[in-house]
Amino acid sequence: MSDSELSVNGLPEGMQVRQPELDDVDAILELVAAHRRSVGRDGAVDGPMIARQLTGVGSWTRRQLVVTDADDRLVAWLSVHDRAAGRTVIEPEVSVDLPDDVADHLADCLFAAGRRWAAQIAKARGLKSTLLDGHAYADDARQQRWLASAGYEKVRTWWHMSRPVEAAEAAGLPGPREGVTVRRVDKHDDGLPVAQDLQTVHRLLEESFQDHFSSYRESFPEFVMRLREDPGHRWDHWWLAFVEQDGQQLPAGAVVSSVSPPEASGVEGSYIDYIGVHRRARGHGVAKALLHTVIADAAERGRNRVGLEVDADSPTGADGLYTSMGWQTEYVTQSWHVDLDMR
């Protein structure tokens, strides 16, 4: 980025900005971990994910900066993610050790810089407007205060759930209902997935979420690129479900999962990034079949949990299904939005 793009107006005295470097990973990990602890969240921070976002593959779709104080101590990190056409994620991370007045001042500056970058991204894409997407933990009054001050409104609540996995579940779970089949996406001899299957997954998820909150069109390249940014991504964690109708096997649902980093015990988990069932196939047990597939796969791989995120106001009642299958809420987050009109 140019010096003008990297600049942040009105910073607290003694603070300055620069582009992030790989050597900043440890300081940012502690920045994020301290924030989590301040809102009662346990668990390790995903170091490989942050490293990818900072200077690796994940940095390709992000504009970022770090803020240091007069003692050259890293006190903030701003990431502005060009997630998809018309949707920009603004993610400021500010040290919990700063006095409230200094932290408030710095947060205002970072949200303003994020808004400016989002406008530049939208202009480069030729858009007339873009959605600014911010997030906060449900117990994080500080972050919520900053979002409100920057003009955002709380629009949704999300439950982050986890389910323990037992070794016996590798082969002990019920199979799909009659007429429903589940398989992994096909792959070529070199191990790469067949494009047609990936496109089917994308189409199914897009169509499945049309009636969900804040649904927006994400192109196939954007979809694949974003998921590939996750160091836990694996092509053999993508599955398709089919239902038999009128003698045909019709695509009915899809699930994309990934590897969760080890807990304190050193054991990895699985995470369900997306699960969707097409409207024409609902009521056939497709979602349960896909969930059982991920659980059985996790058990076979020696993992101890499967995590996911669900809209607290899901129109499909997905939270009820997850609860009935053993998932429990571990923490809660909020989405905060503001529309940026480029005209």
Contacts in CASP RR format, 6 or more apart in sequence:
PFRMAT RR
TARGET T0000
AUTHOR 0000-0000-0000
METHOD contacts of the structure
MODEL  1
MSDSELSVNGLPEGMQVRQPELDDVDAILELVAAHRRSVGRDGAVDGPMI
ARQLTGVGSWTRRQLVVTDADDRLVAWLSVHDRAAGRTVIEPEVSVDLPD
DVADHLADCLFAAGRRWAAQIAKARGLKSTLLDGHAYADDARQQRWLASA
GYEKVRTWWHMSRPVEAAEAAGLPGPREGVTVRRVDKHDDGLPVAQDLQT
VHRLLEESFQDHFSSYRESFPEFVMRLREDPGHRWDHWWLAFVEQDGQQL
PAGAVVSSVSPPEASGVEGSYIDYIGVHRRARGHGVAKALLHTVIADAAE
RGRNRVGLEVDADSPTGADGLYTSMGWQTEYVTQSWHVDLDMR
1 19 0 8 1.000
1 63 0 8 1.000
5 63 0 8 1.000
5 117 0 8 1.000
5 120 0 8 1.000
6 17 0 8 1.000
6 18 0 8 1.000
6 19 0 8 1.000
6 65 0 8 1.000
7 17 0 8 1.000
8 17 0 8 1.000
8 65 0 8 1.000
8 67 0 8 1.000
8 78 0 8 1.000
8 109 0 8 1.000
8 110 0 8 1.000
8 112 0 8 1.000
8 113 0 8 1.000
9 109 0 8 1.000
9 112 0 8 1.000
9 113 0 8 1.000
10 109 0 8 1.000
11 17 0 8 1.000
11 67 0 8 1.000
11 106 0 8 1.000
11 109 0 8 1.000
12 102 0 8 1.000
12 105 0 8 1.000
12 106 0 8 1.000
12 109 0 8 1.000
13 70 0 8 1.000
14 69 0 8 1.000
14 70 0 8 1.000
15 67 0 8 1.000
15 68 0 8 1.000
15 69 0 8 1.000
15 70 0 8 1.000
15 75 0 8 1.000
15 106 0 8 1.000
16 67 0 8 1.000
16 68 0 8 1.000
17 65 0 8 1.000
17 66 0 8 1.000
17 67 0 8 1.000
17 68 0 8 1.000
18 65 0 8 1.000
18 66 0 8 1.000
18 68 0 8 1.000
19 64 0 8 1.000
19 65 0 8 1.000
19 66 0 8 1.000
20 28 0 8 1.000
20 54 0 8 1.000
20 55 0 8 1.000
20 64 0 8 1.000
20 65 0 8 1.000
20 66 0 8 1.000
20 77 0 8 1.000
21 54 0 8 1.000
21 55 0 8 1.000
22 51 0 8 1.000
22 54 0 8 1.000
22 55 0 8 1.000
24 54 0 8 1.000
24 66 0 8 1.000
24 74 0 8 1.000
24 77 0 8 1.000
25 47 0 8 1.000
25 50 0 8 1.000
25 51 0 8 1.000
25 54 0 8 1.000
27 74 0 8 1.000
28 50 0 8 1.000
28 54 0 8 1.000
28 66 0 8 1.000
28 74 0 8 1.000
28 77 0 8 1.000
28 93 0 8 1.000
29 45 0 8 1.000
29 47 0 8 1.000
29 50 0 8 1.000
31 74 0 8 1.000
31 75 0 8 1.000
31 76 0 8 1.000
31 77 0 8 1.000
31 93 0 8 1.000
31 95 0 8 1.000
32 45 0 8 1.000
32 50 0 8 1.000
32 93 0 8 1.000
33 45 0 8 1.000
34 95 0 8 1.000
34 96 0 8 1.000
34 97 0 8 1.000
35 93 0 8 1.000
35 96 0 8 1.000
36 42 0 8 1.000
36 43 0 8 1.000
36 45 0 8 1.000
38 96 0 8 1.000
38 140 0 8 1.000
39 137 0 8 1.000
39 139 0 8 1.000
39 140 0 8 1.000
40 139 0 8 1.000
40 331 0 8 1.000
41 137 0 8 1.000
41 331 0 8 1.000
43 263 0 8 1.000
43 264 0 8 1.000
44 261 0 8 1.000
44 262 0 8 1.000
44 263 0 8 1.000
44 264 0 8 1.000
46 231 0 8 1.000
46 261 0 8 1.000
47 261 0 8 1.000
48 231 0 8 1.000
48 232 0 8 1.000
48 261 0 8 1.000
49 230 0 8 1.000
49 231 0 8 1.000
49 232 0 8 1.000
49 261 0 8 1.000
52 58 0 8 1.000
52 59 0 8 1.000
52 229 0 8 1.000
52 230 0 8 1.000
52 231 0 8 1.000
53 59 0 8 1.000
53 62 0 8 1.000
53 64 0 8 1.000
53 79 0 8 1.000
53 229 0 8 1.000
54 64 0 8 1.000
57 228 0 8 1.000
57 229 0 8 1.000
58 229 0 8 1.000
60 225 0 8 1.000
60 229 0 8 1.000
61 81 0 8 1.000
61 82 0 8 1.000
61 83 0 8 1.000
61 225 0 8 1.000
61 226 0 8 1.000
61 229 0 8 1.000
62 79 0 8 1.000
62 80 0 8 1.000
62 81 0 8 1.000
62 82 0 8 1.000
63 79 0 8 1.000
63 80 0 8 1.000
63 82 0 8 1.000
63 117 0 8 1.000
63 121 0 8 1.000
64 77 0 8 1.000
64 78 0 8 1.000
64 79 0 8 1.000
64 80 0 8 1.000
65 77 0 8 1.000
65 78 0 8 1.000
65 113 0 8 1.000
66 74 0 8 1.000
66 76 0 8 1.000
66 77 0 8 1.000
66 78 0 8 1.000
67 74 0 8 1.000
67 75 0 8 1.000
67 76 0 8 1.000
67 77 0 8 1.000
67 78 0 8 1.000
67 106 0 8 1.000
67 110 0 8 1.000
68 74 0 8 1.000
68 75 0 8 1.000
69 75 0 8 1.000
75 94 0 8 1.000
75 95 0 8 1.000
75 97 0 8 1.000
75 98 0 8 1.000
75 106 0 8 1.000
76 92 0 8 1.000
76 93 0 8 1.000
76 94 0 8 1.000
76 95 0 8 1.000
76 106 0 8 1.000
76 110 0 8 1.000
77 92 0 8 1.000
77 93 0 8 1.000
78 91 0 8 1.000
78 92 0 8 1.000
78 93 0 8 1.000
78 110 0 8 1.000
78 113 0 8 1.000
78 114 0 8 1.000
79 89 0 8 1.000
79 91 0 8 1.000
79 92 0 8 1.000
79 93 0 8 1.000
80 88 0 8 1.000
80 89 0 8 1.000
80 90 0 8 1.000
80 91 0 8 1.000
80 114 0 8 1.000
80 117 0 8 1.000
80 118 0 8 1.000
80 121 0 8 1.000
81 88 0 8 1.000
81 89 0 8 1.000
81 91 0 8 1.000
82 88 0 8 1.000
82 121 0 8 1.000
83 89 0 8 1.000
83 133 0 8 1.000
83 218 0 8 1.000
83 222 0 8 1.000
83 226 0 8 1.000
84 216 0 8 1.000
84 217 0 8 1.000
84 218 0 8 1.000
84 219 0 8 1.000
84 222 0 8 1.000
84 226 0 8 1.000
85 125 0 8 1.000
85 127 0 8 1.000
85 217 0 8 1.000
85 218 0 8 1.000
85 219 0 8 1.000
85 222 0 8 1.000
86 122 0 8 1.000
86 125 0 8 1.000
86 127 0 8 1.000
86 129 0 8 1.000
86 130 0 8 1.000
86 131 0 8 1.000
86 216 0 8 1.000
87 130 0 8 1.000
87 131 0 8 1.000
87 133 0 8 1.000
87 216 0 8 1.000
87 218 0 8 1.000
88 117 0 8 1.000
88 118 0 8 1.000
88 121 0 8 1.000
88 122 0 8 1.000
88 130 0 8 1.000
88 131 0 8 1.000
88 132 0 8 1.000
88 133 0 8 1.000
89 133 0 8 1.000
89 134 0 8 1.000
89 135 0 8 1.000
90 111 0 8 1.000
90 114 0 8 1.000
90 115 0 8 1.000
90 118 0 8 1.000
90 132 0 8 1.000
90 133 0 8 1.000
90 134 0 8 1.000
91 134 0 8 1.000
91 135 0 8 1.000
92 107 0 8 1.000
92 110 0 8 1.000
92 111 0 8 1.000
92 114 0 8 1.000
92 146 0 8 1.000
94 103 0 8 1.000
94 106 0 8 1.000
94 107 0 8 1.000
94 110 0 8 1.000
95 103 0 8 1.000
96 103 0 8 1.000
98 106 0 8 1.000
100 142 0 8 1.000
103 142 0 8 1.000
104 145 0 8 1.000
104 146 0 8 1.000
104 149 0 8 1.000
107 146 0 8 1.000
107 149 0 8 1.000
108 146 0 8 1.000
108 149 0 8 1.000
108 150 0 8 1.000
111 146 0 8 1.000
111 147 0 8 1.000
111 149 0 8 1.000
111 150 0 8 1.000
112 150 0 8 1.000
115 132 0 8 1.000
115 150 0 8 1.000
115 340 0 8 1.000
118 130 0 8 1.000
118 132 0 8 1.000
118 340 0 8 1.000
119 130 0 8 1.000
119 340 0 8 1.000
119 342 0 8 1.000
121 130 0 8 1.000
122 129 0 8 1.000
122 130 0 8 1.000
122 340 0 8 1.000
122 342 0 8 1.000
123 342 0 8 1.000
127 342 0 8 1.000
128 341 0 8 1.000
128 342 0 8 1.000
128 343 0 8 1.000
129 339 0 8 1.000
129 340 0 8 1.000
129 341 0 8 1.000
129 342 0 8 1.000
129 343 0 8 1.000
130 339 0 8 1.000
130 340 0 8 1.000
130 342 0 8 1.000
131 214 0 8 1.000
131 216 0 8 1.000
131 337 0 8 1.000
131 338 0 8 1.000
131 339 0 8 1.000
131 340 0 8 1.000
132 152 0 8 1.000
132 337 0 8 1.000
132 338 0 8 1.000
132 339 0 8 1.000
132 340 0 8 1.000
133 335 0 8 1.000
133 336 0 8 1.000
133 337 0 8 1.000
134 147 0 8 1.000
134 152 0 8 1.000
134 335 0 8 1.000
134 336 0 8 1.000
134 337 0 8 1.000
135 143 0 8 1.000
135 333 0 8 1.000
135 334 0 8 1.000
135 335 0 8 1.000
135 336 0 8 1.000
136 143 0 8 1.000
136 144 0 8 1.000
136 147 0 8 1.000
136 333 0 8 1.000
136 334 0 8 1.000
136 336 0 8 1.000
137 143 0 8 1.000
137 331 0 8 1.000
137 332 0 8 1.000
137 333 0 8 1.000
137 334 0 8 1.000
138 157 0 8 1.000
138 331 0 8 1.000
138 332 0 8 1.000
138 333 0 8 1.000
138 334 0 8 1.000
139 332 0 8 1.000
144 154 0 8 1.000
144 334 0 8 1.000
144 336 0 8 1.000
147 154 0 8 1.000
147 336 0 8 1.000
148 336 0 8 1.000
150 338 0 8 1.000
151 338 0 8 1.000
152 336 0 8 1.000
152 337 0 8 1.000
152 338 0 8 1.000
153 336 0 8 1.000
153 337 0 8 1.000
153 338 0 8 1.000
154 334 0 8 1.000
154 335 0 8 1.000
154 336 0 8 1.000
155 213 0 8 1.000
155 214 0 8 1.000
155 335 0 8 1.000
155 336 0 8 1.000
155 337 0 8 1.000
156 213 0 8 1.000
156 214 0 8 1.000
156 311 0 8 1.000
156 312 0 8 1.000
156 313 0 8 1.000
156 334 0 8 1.000
156 335 0 8 1.000
157 311 0 8 1.000
157 312 0 8 1.000
157 313 0 8 1.000
157 332 0 8 1.000
157 333 0 8 1.000
157 334 0 8 1.000
157 335 0 8 1.000
158 309 0 8 1.000
158 310 0 8 1.000
158 311 0 8 1.000
158 312 0 8 1.000
158 332 0 8 1.000
158 333 0 8 1.000
158 334 0 8 1.000
158 335 0 8 1.000
159 309 0 8 1.000
159 310 0 8 1.000
159 312 0 8 1.000
159 319 0 8 1.000
159 329 0 8 1.000
159 332 0 8 1.000
160 307 0 8 1.000
160 308 0 8 1.000
160 309 0 8 1.000
160 329 0 8 1.000
160 330 0 8 1.000
160 331 0 8 1.000
160 332 0 8 1.000
160 333 0 8 1.000
161 307 0 8 1.000
161 308 0 8 1.000
161 309 0 8 1.000
161 310 0 8 1.000
161 322 0 8 1.000
161 327 0 8 1.000
161 328 0 8 1.000
161 329 0 8 1.000
161 330 0 8 1.000
162 305 0 8 1.000
162 306 0 8 1.000
162 307 0 8 1.000
162 308 0 8 1.000
162 327 0 8 1.000
162 328 0 8 1.000
162 330 0 8 1.000
163 295 0 8 1.000
163 305 0 8 1.000
163 306 0 8 1.000
163 307 0 8 1.000
163 322 0 8 1.000
163 325 0 8 1.000
163 326 0 8 1.000
163 327 0 8 1.000
163 328 0 8 1.000
164 304 0 8 1.000
164 305 0 8 1.000
165 269 0 8 1.000
165 270 0 8 1.000
165 295 0 8 1.000
165 298 0 8 1.000
165 299 0 8 1.000
165 302 0 8 1.000
165 303 0 8 1.000
165 304 0 8 1.000
165 305 0 8 1.000
165 306 0 8 1.000
166 299 0 8 1.000
167 299 0 8 1.000
167 302 0 8 1.000
168 299 0 8 1.000
169 295 0 8 1.000
169 296 0 8 1.000
169 299 0 8 1.000
170 296 0 8 1.000
170 299 0 8 1.000
170 300 0 8 1.000
171 296 0 8 1.000
172 296 0 8 1.000
173 292 0 8 1.000
173 295 0 8 1.000
173 296 0 8 1.000
174 292 0 8 1.000
175 289 0 8 1.000
175 292 0 8 1.000
176 182 0 8 1.000
176 241 0 8 1.000
176 285 0 8 1.000
176 286 0 8 1.000
176 289 0 8 1.000
176 292 0 8 1.000
177 284 0 8 1.000
177 285 0 8 1.000
177 289 0 8 1.000
179 243 0 8 1.000
179 244 0 8 1.000
179 284 0 8 1.000
180 241 0 8 1.000
180 242 0 8 1.000
180 243 0 8 1.000
180 244 0 8 1.000
180 252 0 8 1.000
180 284 0 8 1.000
180 285 0 8 1.000
180 286 0 8 1.000
180 289 0 8 1.000
181 241 0 8 1.000
181 242 0 8 1.000
181 249 0 8 1.000
182 239 0 8 1.000
182 240 0 8 1.000
182 241 0 8 1.000
182 242 0 8 1.000
182 289 0 8 1.000
182 290 0 8 1.000
182 293 0 8 1.000
183 239 0 8 1.000
183 240 0 8 1.000
183 242 0 8 1.000
184 236 0 8 1.000
184 238 0 8 1.000
184 239 0 8 1.000
184 240 0 8 1.000
185 193 0 8 1.000
185 194 0 8 1.000
185 197 0 8 1.000
185 198 0 8 1.000
185 201 0 8 1.000
185 235 0 8 1.000
185 238 0 8 1.000
185 239 0 8 1.000
185 240 0 8 1.000
186 193 0 8 1.000
186 194 0 8 1.000
186 196 0 8 1.000
186 197 0 8 1.000
187 193 0 8 1.000
187 194 0 8 1.000
187 235 0 8 1.000
187 236 0 8 1.000
188 194 0 8 1.000
191 235 0 8 1.000
192 235 0 8 1.000
193 235 0 8 1.000
193 238 0 8 1.000
197 238 0 8 1.000
197 240 0 8 1.000
198 220 0 8 1.000
198 224 0 8 1.000
198 238 0 8 1.000
199 220 0 8 1.000
200 240 0 8 1.000
200 251 0 8 1.000
200 254 0 8 1.000
201 238 0 8 1.000
201 240 0 8 1.000
201 254 0 8 1.000
201 256 0 8 1.000
202 220 0 8 1.000
202 223 0 8 1.000
202 224 0 8 1.000
203 251 0 8 1.000
204 240 0 8 1.000
204 251 0 8 1.000
204 252 0 8 1.000
204 253 0 8 1.000
204 254 0 8 1.000
204 276 0 8 1.000
204 278 0 8 1.000
205 223 0 8 1.000
205 254 0 8 1.000
205 256 0 8 1.000
205 274 0 8 1.000
205 276 0 8 1.000
206 217 0 8 1.000
206 218 0 8 1.000
207 278 0 8 1.000
207 279 0 8 1.000
208 253 0 8 1.000
208 254 0 8 1.000
208 276 0 8 1.000
208 277 0 8 1.000
208 278 0 8 1.000
208 279 0 8 1.000
209 215 0 8 1.000
209 276 0 8 1.000
211 279 0 8 1.000
211 315 0 8 1.000
212 311 0 8 1.000
212 314 0 8 1.000
212 315 0 8 1.000
212 316 0 8 1.000
213 311 0 8 1.000
213 313 0 8 1.000
214 335 0 8 1.000
214 337 0 8 1.000
218 226 0 8 1.000
227 233 0 8 1.000
227 256 0 8 1.000
227 258 0 8 1.000
227 273 0 8 1.000
230 258 0 8 1.000
230 273 0 8 1.000
232 258 0 8 1.000
232 259 0 8 1.000
232 260 0 8 1.000
232 261 0 8 1.000
233 258 0 8 1.000
233 259 0 8 1.000
234 258 0 8 1.000
234 259 0 8 1.000
237 256 0 8 1.000
237 257 0 8 1.000
237 258 0 8 1.000
237 259 0 8 1.000
237 270 0 8 1.000
237 294 0 8 1.000
237 297 0 8 1.000
238 254 0 8 1.000
238 255 0 8 1.000
238 256 0 8 1.000
238 257 0 8 1.000
239 254 0 8 1.000
239 255 0 8 1.000
239 290 0 8 1.000
239 293 0 8 1.000
239 294 0 8 1.000
240 251 0 8 1.000
240 253 0 8 1.000
240 254 0 8 1.000
241 251 0 8 1.000
241 252 0 8 1.000
241 253 0 8 1.000
241 254 0 8 1.000
241 255 0 8 1.000
241 277 0 8 1.000
241 281 0 8 1.000
241 286 0 8 1.000
241 289 0 8 1.000
241 290 0 8 1.000
242 249 0 8 1.000
242 250 0 8 1.000
242 251 0 8 1.000
242 252 0 8 1.000
243 249 0 8 1.000
243 250 0 8 1.000
243 252 0 8 1.000
243 281 0 8 1.000
243 284 0 8 1.000
243 286 0 8 1.000
244 250 0 8 1.000
245 280 0 8 1.000
250 280 0 8 1.000
250 281 0 8 1.000
251 278 0 8 1.000
252 277 0 8 1.000
252 278 0 8 1.000
252 280 0 8 1.000
252 281 0 8 1.000
252 284 0 8 1.000
252 286 0 8 1.000
253 275 0 8 1.000
253 276 0 8 1.000
253 277 0 8 1.000
253 278 0 8 1.000
253 281 0 8 1.000
253 286 0 8 1.000
253 290 0 8 1.000
254 274 0 8 1.000
254 275 0 8 1.000
254 276 0 8 1.000
254 290 0 8 1.000
255 272 0 8 1.000
255 274 0 8 1.000
255 275 0 8 1.000
255 276 0 8 1.000
255 290 0 8 1.000
255 291 0 8 1.000
255 293 0 8 1.000
255 294 0 8 1.000
256 272 0 8 1.000
256 273 0 8 1.000
256 274 0 8 1.000
256 275 0 8 1.000
257 270 0 8 1.000
257 271 0 8 1.000
257 272 0 8 1.000
257 273 0 8 1.000
257 294 0 8 1.000
257 297 0 8 1.000
257 306 0 8 1.000
258 270 0 8 1.000
258 271 0 8 1.000
258 273 0 8 1.000
259 268 0 8 1.000
259 269 0 8 1.000
259 270 0 8 1.000
259 271 0 8 1.000
260 268 0 8 1.000
260 269 0 8 1.000
260 270 0 8 1.000
260 271 0 8 1.000
260 303 0 8 1.000
260 305 0 8 1.000
260 307 0 8 1.000
261 268 0 8 1.000
262 268 0 8 1.000
262 269 0 8 1.000
263 269 0 8 1.000
263 304 0 8 1.000
263 305 0 8 1.000
265 304 0 8 1.000
267 302 0 8 1.000
267 303 0 8 1.000
267 304 0 8 1.000
268 301 0 8 1.000
268 302 0 8 1.000
268 303 0 8 1.000
268 304 0 8 1.000
269 298 0 8 1.000
269 303 0 8 1.000
269 304 0 8 1.000
269 305 0 8 1.000
269 306 0 8 1.000
269 307 0 8 1.000
270 294 0 8 1.000
270 297 0 8 1.000
270 298 0 8 1.000
270 301 0 8 1.000
270 303 0 8 1.000
270 305 0 8 1.000
270 306 0 8 1.000
270 307 0 8 1.000
271 306 0 8 1.000
271 307 0 8 1.000
271 308 0 8 1.000
272 291 0 8 1.000
272 294 0 8 1.000
272 306 0 8 1.000
272 307 0 8 1.000
272 308 0 8 1.000
275 287 0 8 1.000
275 290 0 8 1.000
275 291 0 8 1.000
275 308 0 8 1.000
276 287 0 8 1.000
276 290 0 8 1.000
277 286 0 8 1.000
277 287 0 8 1.000
277 290 0 8 1.000
277 316 0 8 1.000
282 316 0 8 1.000
287 318 0 8 1.000
287 321 0 8 1.000
288 321 0 8 1.000
288 325 0 8 1.000
291 321 0 8 1.000
291 322 0 8 1.000
291 325 0 8 1.000
294 306 0 8 1.000
295 306 0 8 1.000
298 305 0 8 1.000
298 306 0 8 1.000
306 327 0 8 1.000
307 327 0 8 1.000
308 322 0 8 1.000
308 327 0 8 1.000
310 318 0 8 1.000
310 319 0 8 1.000
310 322 0 8 1.000
311 318 0 8 1.000
311 319 0 8 1.000
312 319 0 8 1.000
312 332 0 8 1.000
END
